[in-house]
Amino acid sequence: MNNPILDEEEIPNEESWFEHYAFNVDKGQEPMRIDKWLMHRIANASRSKIQAGIEAGSVLVNDKVIKSNYKVRGLDNIRVVMSEPPRDTEVYPENIPLNVCYEDSDILIINKEAGMVVHPGCNNYSGTLVNALVYHFGNLPQQNENHRPGLVHRIDKDTTGLLVVGKNEFALSFLGKQFFDHSIDRKYYALVWGEPKEEKGTIRGYLNRDPADRRKSKHYTDPEMGKEAITHYKIIEKFYFLTLVECVLETGRTHQIRAHFSAMGHPLLSDEMYGGCEIRKGTSLPKFKNFIQNCFTIMPRQALHAKELGFIHPTTREYVFFNSEIPQDFQTVLDKLRVYVKANLGELQRD
């Protein structure tokens, strides 16, 4: 059965996939194993899921990591980072090719192609990365029966690049805690209109749904209006009317890079939702418009690629790092830009 594709803009940001519970234990509480105590207070949380979270360091008592045999006592302060309660929706396996960069018994690194939605949503139960994962790798940890076997983060449908998948309960909890703590290293390449004033900088603000278009995120300066979003960037290469920038995410909000650069007046090339399909910076060259239209044709999607990913491995506890090549459509546009700028350097410098 064919189902309409849910726009990825309706998917919550990755940080909402993990709930932050806080409990203050009653003064008269009798000693009880913490895994058993939490089972009665977190809906749909199995004992194995709670134990995996404890082992991964996602459960703190009085701000200290504890073991699963810890006994809760009166006046303890307990904080938990755990995935959302599962939903009763079945994910069907589909034989969809995947570009696997690395795999071991704990993790899987995938280089996602443009056009693939990461996980199912309302009225979108097929053709997603999750459908492919269930087919190719079978029994991924089911703390994410909420449509997300193995996933701790996502990238937008038309963004390319690296994703990490947890292959067991412990790995998923361990990785999820790093995302929640913002300790995962993520680097993106984006091609934006115009040229940022500073060679490098930090974009800070608060993102929330745009009330005029709930598919979009909107940048606010008022902390009461949204969740904090921080993007660090530096310029990699200038093309006079476009600029290649490197972005490092400190937080992981929906459309963070796209919304941040749009708010700066530098939307991503070909990002229709945020104004990147309009010519935002022109030149007097007679064939400039045709050149840009050709770039739109080559890459009819936002110019954004998740290039690097680094984190602490769940089992070895060593830092692991992965790098991906810029995809062909993005690279073709960059190559054409270099040729175009070189051929018209004099005119561009006078504009």
C-alpha positions as CSV (number, residue, x, y, z in Angstrom):
1,M,0.0,0.0,0.0
2,N,1.3,3.4,-1.0
3,N,1.2,6.0,1.8
4,P,1.7,9.8,1.4
5,I,5.1,10.8,2.6
6,L,5.0,12.9,5.8
7,D,7.1,16.0,5.4
8,E,10.1,15.7,7.7
9,E,9.1,19.1,9.1
10,E,6.4,17.4,11.1
11,I,8.9,15.2,12.9
12,P,10.1,16.4,16.3
13,N,13.7,17.3,16.8
14,E,16.0,14.5,18.0
15,E,16.3,15.9,21.5
16,S,12.6,15.3,22.1
17,W,13.2,11.6,21.5
18,F,14.7,11.4,25.0
19,E,12.6,12.4,28.0
20,H,14.2,13.9,31.1
21,Y,12.5,12.6,34.2
22,A,13.1,14.0,37.7
23,F,11.9,12.5,40.9
24,N,12.2,13.5,44.6
25,V,11.8,10.4,46.7
26,D,9.4,10.6,49.7
27,K,11.1,10.9,53.1
28,G,9.5,7.6,54.3
29,Q,10.5,5.5,51.3
30,E,11.6,2.0,52.3
31,P,14.9,0.9,50.5
32,M,14.0,-0.6,47.1
33,R,16.2,-1.5,44.0
34,I,16.1,1.5,41.7
35,D,15.2,-0.5,38.6
36,K,12.1,-1.8,40.3
37,W,11.3,1.6,41.8
38,L,11.5,3.3,38.3
39,M,9.4,0.7,36.6
40,H,6.4,1.9,38.7
41,R,7.0,5.5,37.8
42,I,7.9,5.5,34.1
43,A,5.1,4.4,31.8
44,N,5.9,1.5,29.4
45,A,9.5,1.2,30.6
46,S,10.6,-2.4,30.9
47,R,13.1,-3.5,33.5
48,S,15.7,-4.3,30.9
49,K,15.3,-0.8,29.4
50,I,15.8,0.8,32.7
51,Q,18.8,-1.4,33.5
52,A,20.4,-0.5,30.1
53,G,19.9,3.2,31.0
54,I,21.5,2.7,34.4
55,E,24.5,0.9,32.8
56,A,24.9,3.7,30.2
57,G,25.0,6.3,32.9
58,S,21.6,7.8,32.1
59,V,20.3,7.5,35.6
60,L,21.7,9.8,38.3
61,V,21.0,9.7,42.0
62,N,21.9,12.9,43.9
63,D,23.9,13.8,40.8
64,K,26.0,10.6,40.8
65,V,26.0,7.6,38.4
66,I,24.8,4.5,40.2
67,K,24.6,0.7,39.6
68,S,21.4,-1.2,39.0
69,N,21.5,-2.8,42.5
70,Y,21.4,0.7,44.1
71,K,18.5,0.9,46.6
72,V,16.4,4.1,46.6
73,R,16.2,5.8,49.9
74,G,14.1,8.6,51.3
75,L,14.9,12.1,50.0
76,D,17.0,10.8,47.0
77,N,16.9,13.0,44.0
78,I,16.7,10.9,40.8
79,R,17.2,12.1,37.2
80,V,16.7,9.9,34.2
81,V,17.3,10.4,30.5
82,M,15.4,7.8,28.5
83,S,13.7,7.4,25.2
84,E,10.0,8.2,24.8
85,P,7.5,5.5,25.9
86,P,6.8,3.1,23.0
87,R,3.8,3.4,20.7
88,D,1.8,0.5,19.3
89,T,2.7,0.9,15.7
90,E,4.4,-1.9,13.7
91,V,7.2,-1.1,11.3
92,Y,7.3,-3.3,8.2
93,P,10.7,-4.3,6.7
94,E,11.5,-3.1,3.2
95,N,14.4,-4.1,1.0
96,I,15.8,-0.6,0.5
97,P,19.6,-0.3,-0.3
98,L,21.7,1.3,2.4
99,N,25.1,2.9,2.2
100,V,26.8,1.4,5.3
101,C,30.1,3.1,6.2
102,Y,30.9,1.0,9.3
103,E,29.4,-1.7,11.4
104,D,30.3,-3.7,14.5
105,S,28.3,-5.5,17.2
106,D,27.1,-2.3,18.8
107,I,26.8,0.5,16.2
108,L,26.1,1.1,12.5
109,I,27.1,4.2,10.6
110,I,25.0,5.0,7.5
111,N,25.6,7.7,4.9
112,K,22.0,8.7,4.1
113,E,21.2,9.8,0.6
114,A,18.9,12.7,-0.4
115,G,15.2,12.0,-0.6
116,M,15.0,9.4,2.2
117,V,12.8,10.1,5.2
118,V,14.6,8.8,8.3
119,H,11.7,7.3,10.2
120,P,7.9,6.7,9.8
121,G,5.4,9.3,11.0
122,C,1.7,9.8,10.6
123,N,0.5,8.4,7.3
124,N,4.1,7.5,6.4
125,Y,4.9,3.9,7.1
126,S,7.0,2.9,4.2
127,G,10.1,3.9,2.2
128,T,11.9,5.2,5.3
129,L,15.4,4.5,6.7
130,V,13.8,2.6,9.6
131,N,11.9,0.3,7.2
132,A,15.3,-0.5,5.6
133,L,17.0,-1.0,8.9
134,V,14.4,-3.5,10.0
135,Y,14.8,-5.5,6.8
136,H,18.6,-5.5,6.7
137,F,19.4,-5.8,10.4
138,G,16.3,-7.4,11.9
139,N,16.2,-7.3,15.7
140,L,17.3,-3.8,16.6
141,P,16.7,-2.7,20.2
142,Q,13.0,-2.2,20.9
143,Q,13.2,0.6,23.4
144,N,12.1,2.5,20.3
145,E,9.0,0.6,19.3
146,N,7.9,4.2,18.7
147,H,8.8,3.8,15.0
148,R,12.6,4.3,15.5
149,P,14.5,1.0,15.8
150,G,18.1,1.9,16.7
151,L,17.8,5.6,16.0
152,V,19.0,8.3,18.4
153,H,19.1,11.2,15.9
154,R,17.9,12.2,12.4
155,I,18.7,14.4,9.5
156,D,16.1,15.9,7.2
157,K,14.7,14.1,4.2
158,D,16.7,16.0,1.6
159,T,19.9,16.4,3.7
160,T,22.6,13.9,3.1
161,G,25.2,12.4,5.4
162,L,26.1,10.4,8.5
163,L,23.8,8.8,11.0
164,V,24.6,6.4,13.8
165,V,22.4,3.5,14.8
166,G,22.5,1.6,18.1
167,K,22.2,-2.1,17.6
168,N,21.4,-3.1,21.2
169,E,19.7,-1.6,24.3
170,F,22.9,-0.6,25.9
171,A,24.4,1.1,22.8
172,L,21.2,3.0,22.2
173,S,21.0,4.3,25.7
174,F,24.7,5.1,25.8
175,L,24.5,7.1,22.5
176,G,21.3,8.7,23.5
177,K,22.9,10.1,26.7
178,Q,25.6,11.7,24.6
179,F,23.1,13.4,22.3
180,F,21.1,14.6,25.3
181,D,24.3,16.0,26.8
182,H,25.4,17.6,23.5
183,S,28.7,15.8,23.6
184,I,28.4,14.2,20.2
185,D,30.6,16.0,17.6
186,R,28.7,16.8,14.4
187,K,30.0,18.8,11.5
188,Y,27.9,19.9,8.4
189,Y,28.8,21.6,5.2
190,A,26.3,24.1,3.8
191,L,26.2,26.4,0.8
192,V,24.5,29.6,1.7
193,W,23.5,32.7,-0.2
194,G,25.7,35.8,0.2
195,E,28.6,36.0,2.6
196,P,28.4,36.1,6.4
197,K,30.1,39.2,7.8
198,E,32.4,37.3,10.1
199,E,34.9,34.6,8.9
200,K,33.7,32.5,11.9
201,G,31.1,32.9,14.5
202,T,28.3,31.5,16.6
203,I,24.6,31.8,16.0
204,R,22.5,31.7,19.2
205,G,18.8,32.0,19.6
206,Y,15.7,30.1,20.4
207,L,13.8,27.9,17.8
208,N,10.2,27.0,17.7
209,R,7.5,26.2,15.2
210,D,6.7,29.1,12.9
211,P,3.1,30.1,13.7
212,A,2.6,31.1,10.0
213,D,3.9,27.8,8.7
214,R,4.2,24.9,11.2
215,R,6.5,23.0,8.8
216,K,9.2,25.5,9.5
217,S,11.3,26.5,12.5
218,K,11.5,30.2,13.4
219,H,14.4,31.9,15.2
220,Y,13.6,34.0,18.2
221,T,15.8,36.1,20.6
222,D,13.4,35.7,23.5
223,P,14.1,32.6,25.6
224,E,10.4,32.3,26.4
225,M,9.6,31.7,22.7
226,G,11.5,28.5,22.1
227,K,14.3,26.1,22.9
228,E,17.9,27.3,22.9
229,A,19.7,26.5,19.6
230,I,23.5,27.1,19.1
231,T,25.4,26.7,15.8
232,H,29.1,27.4,15.4
233,Y,30.3,28.2,11.8
234,K,33.3,29.2,9.8
235,I,33.7,30.1,6.2
236,I,35.4,27.4,4.0
237,E,35.2,29.0,0.6
238,K,33.8,32.2,-0.9
239,F,32.1,32.5,-4.3
240,Y,31.1,36.2,-4.1
241,F,27.4,35.4,-4.3
242,L,27.5,32.1,-2.4
243,T,29.6,30.8,0.5
244,L,30.5,27.3,1.6
245,V,30.4,27.2,5.4
246,E,31.3,24.5,7.9
247,C,28.7,24.2,10.8
248,V,29.2,22.5,14.1
249,L,26.1,21.8,16.1
250,E,26.0,22.3,19.8
251,T,22.3,21.6,20.0
252,G,20.1,19.5,17.7
253,R,16.9,21.4,16.9
254,T,14.6,20.8,14.0
255,H,16.0,22.6,10.9
256,Q,18.6,24.3,13.1
257,I,21.1,25.2,10.4
258,R,18.5,26.0,7.8
259,A,16.5,28.3,10.2
260,H,19.7,29.9,11.6
261,F,21.2,30.9,8.3
262,S,17.8,32.0,7.0
263,A,17.4,34.3,10.0
264,M,20.8,35.8,9.2
265,G,19.7,36.5,5.7
266,H,21.8,33.7,4.2
267,P,19.4,30.8,3.4
268,L,20.9,27.6,2.0
269,L,21.0,27.3,-1.8
270,S,17.9,25.4,-3.1
271,D,16.2,25.4,0.3
272,E,12.7,26.2,-1.0
273,M,11.1,26.2,2.5
274,Y,13.5,28.9,3.8
275,G,13.8,31.1,0.7
276,G,16.9,29.5,-0.8
277,C,15.3,29.0,-4.3
278,E,15.3,32.7,-4.9
279,I,18.3,34.6,-6.2
280,R,19.4,36.4,-3.0
281,K,22.6,37.9,-4.2
282,G,23.1,38.8,-7.8
283,T,25.7,40.1,-10.2
284,S,25.6,42.1,-13.4
285,L,26.8,39.2,-15.5
286,P,24.3,38.6,-18.3
287,K,24.3,34.8,-17.9
288,F,24.2,34.8,-14.1
289,K,20.5,33.8,-13.8
290,N,20.9,30.9,-16.2
291,F,23.9,29.7,-14.2
292,I,22.0,29.7,-11.0
293,Q,19.0,28.0,-12.6
294,N,21.4,25.3,-13.7
295,C,22.6,24.9,-10.1
296,F,19.0,24.6,-8.9
297,T,18.5,21.8,-11.5
298,I,21.6,19.9,-10.5
299,M,20.8,20.1,-6.8
300,P,17.0,20.5,-6.3
301,R,17.3,20.3,-2.5
302,Q,18.9,22.2,0.3
303,A,22.7,22.3,0.0
304,L,23.4,20.6,3.4
305,H,25.5,17.6,4.1
306,A,26.2,15.9,7.5
307,K,29.9,15.4,6.8
308,E,31.5,14.3,10.1
309,L,30.4,12.4,13.2
310,G,32.4,11.7,16.4
311,F,31.4,10.1,19.7
312,I,32.5,7.8,22.5
313,H,32.0,4.2,21.5
314,P,29.6,2.3,23.8
315,T,31.8,-0.7,24.4
316,T,35.4,0.4,23.9
317,R,34.8,3.8,25.5
318,E,37.2,5.3,23.0
319,Y,36.5,8.2,20.7
320,V,35.5,7.2,17.2
321,F,35.3,9.5,14.2
322,F,33.7,9.1,10.8
323,N,33.9,11.3,7.7
324,S,31.9,11.2,4.5
325,E,32.5,12.6,1.1
326,I,30.4,15.5,-0.2
327,P,27.7,13.9,-2.5
328,Q,27.9,14.1,-6.2
329,D,25.2,16.8,-6.8
330,F,26.7,19.1,-4.1
331,Q,30.2,18.5,-5.4
332,T,29.1,19.2,-9.0
333,V,27.7,22.6,-8.0
334,L,30.9,23.5,-6.1
335,D,33.0,22.5,-9.1
336,K,30.8,24.7,-11.4
337,L,31.0,27.6,-9.0
338,R,34.8,27.5,-9.0
339,V,34.9,27.5,-12.8
340,Y,32.3,30.2,-13.1
341,V,34.1,32.5,-10.5
342,K,37.5,32.0,-12.2
343,A,36.1,32.8,-15.6
344,N,34.4,36.0,-14.4
345,L,36.7,37.1,-11.6
346,G,37.2,40.6,-12.9
347,E,33.5,41.4,-13.3
348,L,32.7,39.8,-10.0
349,Q,35.3,42.0,-8.2
350,R,33.8,45.1,-9.7
351,D,30.2,44.3,-8.7
